[in-house]
Amino acid sequence: METVTSGTDGTDDYSARYAEEFQEEKIGSCWRLLRERTEDLRGIKNILDIGCGSGAFLDLAKEEGLCTAGLEIAPTAALAAVRKGHEIYCNSVEIEAFPSGCQFDLIVMWDILEHLTHPHLALGNAFELLAPGGRLFILTPMMGSIFDRWGIKLARLSGTRLNQLLRMCWSRDHLFRFHPSGIGQVLRSLGFTQVKVGEILLLSLKADRYAGGRILQSWTGYRFLDRLLSRLGVKLVQALRINNKILIEAARGPEERGDAL
């Protein structure tokens, strides 16, 4: 019988709302980011994907021979990942979701930290789940990006009539934004070592979905114009290499954990 280890009796399944909008290339992009920074996977036996959805990233890890585990708060998505052969706990990283002593060589959090009510608590729990010498990778939207700044300016100058860019940056599912220097300080205070924070460009949606689509509101009121505007915007962003996210790398060394914030 197919089951998931569950610590929740239901939640808003935003993973289902995003599923059709996310590019398949995003999972590949995250995998390439990981491989570029790990060089190879020797010495890495297992991986935990926090906010794993239906397990698309874990599928790639499993193909590389890693033991795969995930945390996913949405029961439907968690069950889909279980059916692919991954060990899934249907719970939030903000609470103790794994058996005591369970640790992983590699933990990833792809675009999940901004969705959490208590991100600092989640990072502390991630530290405890990381084996000594293990590594953590986090991808999250960047506070203070050009998109943020222009979104705020447009909304203010138009009396909030032109608030589409701001709403795109601050979607209803994003509870927090993080500044590169701030998130680095938090990780160090929790005991993480070798903390590296870099700015990157990584687009999550299909090129014609940033104006209109299932997630974001229409910019023009016309589907054709929305998609054309979206495609042109994506090409401009890519040509100018305008960064929109931060990629954080950290490790757990032999040091004792610091006090949580």
MODARA-V254405 format. One record per pair of residues at least 12 apart in sequence whose ideal C-beta (glycine too) atoms are under 10 Angstrom apart, sorted by the first residue. I is the first residue (numbers start at 1). J is the second residue. If there is no record, write none. Layout:
<<I/J> <I/J>>
This chain:
<<2/79> <2/80> <2/82> <2/83> <3/78> <3/79> <3/82> <3/88> <3/90> <4/70> <4/72> <4/75> <4/76> <4/77> <4/78> <4/79> <4/80> <4/81> <4/82> <4/83> <4/86> <4/87> <4/88> <4/89> <4/90> <4/91> <5/78> <5/82> <5/87> <5/88> <5/89> <5/90> <5/91> <5/97> <5/98> <5/99> <6/73> <6/75> <6/78> <6/79> <6/88> <6/89> <6/90> <6/91> <6/97> <7/71> <7/73> <7/89> <7/90> <7/91> <7/92> <7/95> <7/96> <7/97> <8/73> <8/74> <8/75> <8/78> <8/89> <8/90> <8/91> <8/92> <8/95> <8/97> <9/75> <9/90> <10/73> <10/74> <10/75> <11/72> <11/73> <11/74> <11/75> <11/90> <11/92> <12/73> <12/74> <12/173> <13/53> <13/72> <13/73> <13/74> <13/75> <13/76> <13/77> <13/78> <14/53> <14/73> <14/74> <14/77> <14/115> <14/171> <14/172> <14/173> <14/215> <15/51> <15/52> <15/53> <15/54> <15/72> <15/73> <15/74> <15/76> <15/77> <15/78> <15/80> <16/53> <16/54> <16/74> <16/76> <16/77> <16/80> <17/173> <17/214> <17/215> <18/53> <18/111> <18/171> <18/173> <18/204> <18/205> <18/214> <18/215> <19/53> <19/54> <19/56> <19/77> <19/80> <19/214> <20/206> <20/209> <20/213> <20/214> <20/215> <21/204> <21/205> <21/206> <21/209> <21/210> <21/213> <21/214> <21/215> <21/216> <22/53> <22/56> <22/111> <22/204> <22/205> <22/206> <22/209> <22/215> <23/203> <23/204> <23/205> <23/206> <23/207> <23/209> <24/56> <24/206> <25/202> <25/203> <25/204> <25/206> <26/56> <26/57> <26/110> <26/111> <26/139> <26/202> <26/203> <26/204> <26/205> <26/206> <27/53> <27/56> <27/57> <27/58> <27/59> <27/60> <27/110> <28/56> <28/57> <28/60> <29/110> <29/139> <29/200> <29/201> <29/202> <29/203> <29/204> <30/49> <30/56> <30/57> <30/60> <30/108> <30/110> <30/111> <30/137> <30/139> <30/202> <30/247> <31/56> <31/57> <31/59> <31/60> <31/61> <31/63> <31/64> <31/108> <31/110> <33/108> <33/110> <33/137> <33/139> <33/200> <33/202> <33/247> <33/249> <34/47> <34/57> <34/60> <34/61> <34/106> <34/108> <34/110> <34/135> <34/137> <34/139> <34/247> <34/249> <35/60> <35/64> <37/135> <37/137> <37/196> <37/198> <37/247> <37/249> <38/106> <38/135> <38/137> <38/249> <40/64> <41/61> <41/64> <41/65> <41/66> <41/105> <41/106> <43/105> <43/106> <43/133> <44/61> <44/64> <44/65> <44/66> <44/67> <44/104> <44/105> <44/106> <44/131> <44/134> <44/135> <45/65> <45/66> <45/67> <45/104> <45/105> <45/106> <45/131> <46/61> <46/66> <46/67> <46/68> <46/69> <46/87> <46/102> <46/103> <46/104> <46/105> <46/106> <46/107> <46/131> <46/134> <47/60> <47/61> <47/62> <47/64> <47/66> <47/67> <47/68> <47/69> <47/70> <47/86> <47/104> <47/105> <47/106> <47/107> <47/108> <47/134> <48/61> <48/67> <48/68> <48/69> <48/70> <48/71> <48/87> <48/89> <48/93> <48/98> <48/102> <48/103> <48/104> <48/105> <48/106> <48/107> <48/108> <48/109> <48/126> <48/129> <48/130> <48/134> <48/136> <49/61> <49/68> <49/69> <49/70> <49/71> <49/72> <49/81> <49/86> <49/88> <49/104> <49/106> <49/107> <49/108> <49/109> <49/110> <49/112> <50/69> <50/70> <50/71> <50/72> <50/73> <50/92> <50/93> <50/97> <50/107> <50/108> <50/109> <50/110> <50/112> <50/113> <50/116> <50/122> <50/125> <50/126> <50/129> <50/136> <50/138> <51/70> <51/71> <51/72> <51/73> <51/74> <51/77> <51/92> <51/93> <51/108> <51/109> <51/110> <51/111> <51/112> <51/113> <51/115> <51/116> <51/122> <52/68> <52/69> <52/70> <52/71> <52/72> <52/74> <52/77> <52/78> <52/80> <52/81> <52/86> <52/88> <52/89> <52/108> <52/109> <52/110> <52/112> <53/70> <53/72> <53/74> <53/77> <53/78> <53/80> <53/81> <53/110> <53/112> <54/70> <54/72> <54/74> <54/76> <54/77> <54/78> <54/79> <54/80> <54/81> <54/82> <54/83> <54/84> <54/86> <54/88> <55/68> <55/70> <55/72> <55/77> <55/78> <55/80> <55/81> <55/82> <55/83> <55/84> <55/85> <55/86> <55/88> <56/80> <56/81> <56/84> <57/70> <57/81> <57/108> <57/110> <58/70> <58/81> <58/84> <58/85> <58/86> <58/87> <58/88> <58/108> <59/81> <59/84> <59/85> <59/86> <61/86> <61/106> <61/108> <62/84> <62/85> <62/86> <66/104> <66/105> <66/106> <67/86> <67/87> <67/104> <67/105> <68/81> <68/84> <68/85> <68/86> <68/87> <68/88> <69/81> <69/86> <69/87> <69/88> <69/89> <69/98> <69/102> <69/104> <69/107> <69/129> <70/82> <70/84> <70/86> <70/87> <70/88> <70/89> <70/90> <70/108> <71/88> <71/89> <71/90> <71/91> <71/92> <71/93> <71/94> <71/97> <71/98> <71/107> <71/109> <71/112> <71/122> <71/125> <71/126> <71/129> <72/86> <72/88> <72/89> <72/90> <72/91> <72/92> <72/112> <73/89> <73/90> <73/91> <73/92> <73/93> <73/94> <73/97> <73/112> <73/115> <73/116> <74/90> <75/90> <76/90> <77/90> <78/90> <78/91> <89/102> <92/112> <92/115> <92/116> <92/117> <92/118> <92/121> <92/122> <92/125> <93/107> <93/109> <93/112> <93/113> <93/116> <93/118> <93/119> <93/121> <93/122> <93/123> <93/124> <93/125> <93/126> <93/129> <94/116> <94/117> <94/118> <94/119> <94/120> <94/121> <94/122> <94/123> <94/124> <94/125> <95/118> <95/121> <95/122> <95/125> <96/125> <96/128> <96/129> <97/125> <97/129> <98/125> <98/128> <98/129> <100/128> <101/128> <102/128> <102/129> <102/131> <103/128> <103/129> <103/130> <103/131> <103/132> <103/134> <103/252> <104/126> <104/129> <104/130> <104/131> <104/134> <104/135> <104/136> <105/130> <105/131> <105/132> <105/133> <105/134> <105/135> <106/130> <106/131> <106/134> <106/135> <106/136> <106/137> <107/126> <107/127> <107/129> <107/130> <107/131> <107/134> <107/135> <107/136> <107/137> <107/138> <107/250> <107/252> <108/126> <108/135> <108/136> <108/137> <108/138> <108/139> <109/122> <109/123> <109/126> <109/136> <109/137> <109/138> <109/139> <109/140> <109/248> <110/137> <110/138> <110/139> <110/140> <110/202> <110/204> <110/247> <111/138> <111/139> <111/140> <111/141> <111/173> <111/174> <111/202> <111/204> <111/245> <112/138> <112/139> <112/140> <113/126> <113/138> <113/139> <113/140> <113/141> <113/174> <113/175> <113/176> <113/177> <113/178> <113/183> <113/246> <113/248> <114/139> <114/140> <114/141> <114/143> <114/170> <114/171> <114/173> <114/174> <114/175> <114/176> <114/177> <114/178> <114/245> <115/140> <115/171> <115/173> <115/174> <115/175> <115/176> <116/175> <116/176> <117/175> <117/176> <118/175> <118/176> <119/138> <119/140> <119/175> <119/176> <119/178> <119/183> <119/186> <119/261> <120/176> <120/186> <120/187> <120/189> <120/190> <120/260> <120/261> <121/260> <121/261> <123/136> <123/138> <123/183> <123/186> <123/187> <123/189> <123/190> <123/192> <123/248> <123/250> <123/260> <123/261> <124/186> <124/189> <124/190> <124/191> <124/257> <124/258> <124/259> <124/260> <124/261> <125/190> <125/260> <126/138> <126/187> <126/190> <126/192> <126/250> <126/252> <127/187> <127/190> <127/191> <127/192> <127/250> <127/252> <127/257> <127/258> <127/260> <128/190> <128/191> <128/252> <128/257> <129/252> <130/191> <130/192> <130/250> <130/251> <130/252> <131/252> <132/251> <132/252> <132/253> <132/254> <132/255> <133/193> <133/251> <133/252> <133/253> <133/254> <134/250> <134/251> <134/252> <134/253> <135/192> <135/194> <135/249> <135/250> <135/251> <135/252> <136/187> <136/192> <136/194> <136/195> <136/248> <136/249> <136/250> <136/251> <136/252> <137/247> <137/248> <137/249> <137/250> <138/178> <138/183> <138/187> <138/197> <138/245> <138/246> <138/247> <138/248> <138/249> <138/250> <139/200> <139/202> <139/204> <139/245> <139/246> <139/247> <139/248> <140/174> <140/176> <140/177> <140/178> <140/183> <140/245> <140/246> <140/247> <140/248> <141/169> <141/170> <141/171> <141/174> <141/176> <141/177> <141/178> <141/202> <141/204> <141/244> <141/245> <141/246> <142/169> <142/177> <142/178> <142/179> <142/180> <142/183> <142/197> <142/199> <142/200> <142/243> <142/244> <142/245> <142/246> <142/247> <143/169> <143/176> <143/177> <143/178> <143/179> <143/180> <143/182> <143/183> <143/246> <144/177> <144/178> <144/179> <144/180> <145/169> <145/177> <145/199> <145/201> <145/242> <145/243> <145/244> <145/245> <145/246> <146/237> <146/240> <146/242> <146/243> <146/244> <147/165> <147/166> <147/168> <147/169> <147/237> <147/242> <147/243> <147/244> <148/165> <148/166> <148/169> <148/170> <148/177> <148/244> <149/165> <149/169> <150/165> <150/166> <150/169> <151/163> <151/164> <151/165> <151/166> <151/167> <151/168> <151/169> <151/170> <152/165> <152/166> <152/169> <152/170> <153/165> <153/166> <154/166> <155/167> <162/219> <163/217> <164/210> <164/211> <164/212> <164/216> <164/217> <164/218> <164/219> <164/220> <164/226> <164/229> <165/210> <165/211> <165/219> <165/233> <167/216> <167/217> <168/205> <168/210> <168/211> <168/215> <168/216> <168/217> <168/219> <168/233> <169/244> <171/215> <171/216> <172/215> <173/215> <177/246> <178/197> <178/245> <178/246> <178/248> <179/197> <179/246> <180/197> <180/198> <180/199> <180/243> <180/246> <180/247> <180/248> <181/197> <182/197> <183/195> <183/197> <183/246> <183/248> <183/250> <184/196> <184/197> <184/246> <184/248> <184/250> <185/197> <185/261> <186/248> <186/260> <186/261> <187/248> <187/249> <187/250> <187/251> <187/258> <188/250> <188/258> <189/257> <189/258> <189/259> <189/260> <189/261> <190/250> <190/252> <190/257> <190/258> <190/259> <190/260> <190/261> <191/250> <191/252> <191/253> <191/255> <191/256> <191/257> <191/258> <191/259> <191/260> <192/248> <192/249> <192/250> <192/251> <192/252> <192/253> <192/255> <192/257> <192/258> <193/250> <193/251> <193/252> <193/253> <193/254> <193/255> <194/249> <194/250> <194/251> <194/252> <194/253> <195/248> <195/249> <195/250> <195/251> <196/247> <196/248> <196/249> <196/250> <196/251> <197/246> <197/247> <197/248> <197/249> <197/250> <198/243> <198/245> <198/246> <198/247> <198/248> <198/249> <199/242> <199/243> <199/244> <199/245> <199/246> <199/247> <200/241> <200/243> <200/244> <200/245> <200/246> <200/247> <201/237> <201/238> <201/240> <201/241> <201/242> <201/243> <201/244> <201/245> <202/243> <202/244> <202/245> <202/247> <203/234> <203/237> <203/238> <203/244> <203/245> <204/244> <204/245> <205/230> <205/234> <206/227> <206/230> <206/231> <206/234> <207/227> <207/230> <207/231> <207/232> <207/233> <207/234> <207/235> <207/237> <207/238> <208/223> <208/224> <208/226> <208/227> <208/228> <208/229> <208/230> <208/231> <208/233> <208/234> <209/226> <209/227> <209/230> <209/231> <209/234> <210/226> <210/227> <210/229> <210/230> <210/231> <210/233> <210/234> <210/237> <211/223> <211/225> <211/226> <211/227> <211/228> <211/229> <211/230> <211/231> <211/232> <211/233> <211/234> <212/224> <212/225> <212/226> <212/227> <212/229> <212/230> <213/226> <213/227> <213/230> <216/230> <219/233>>
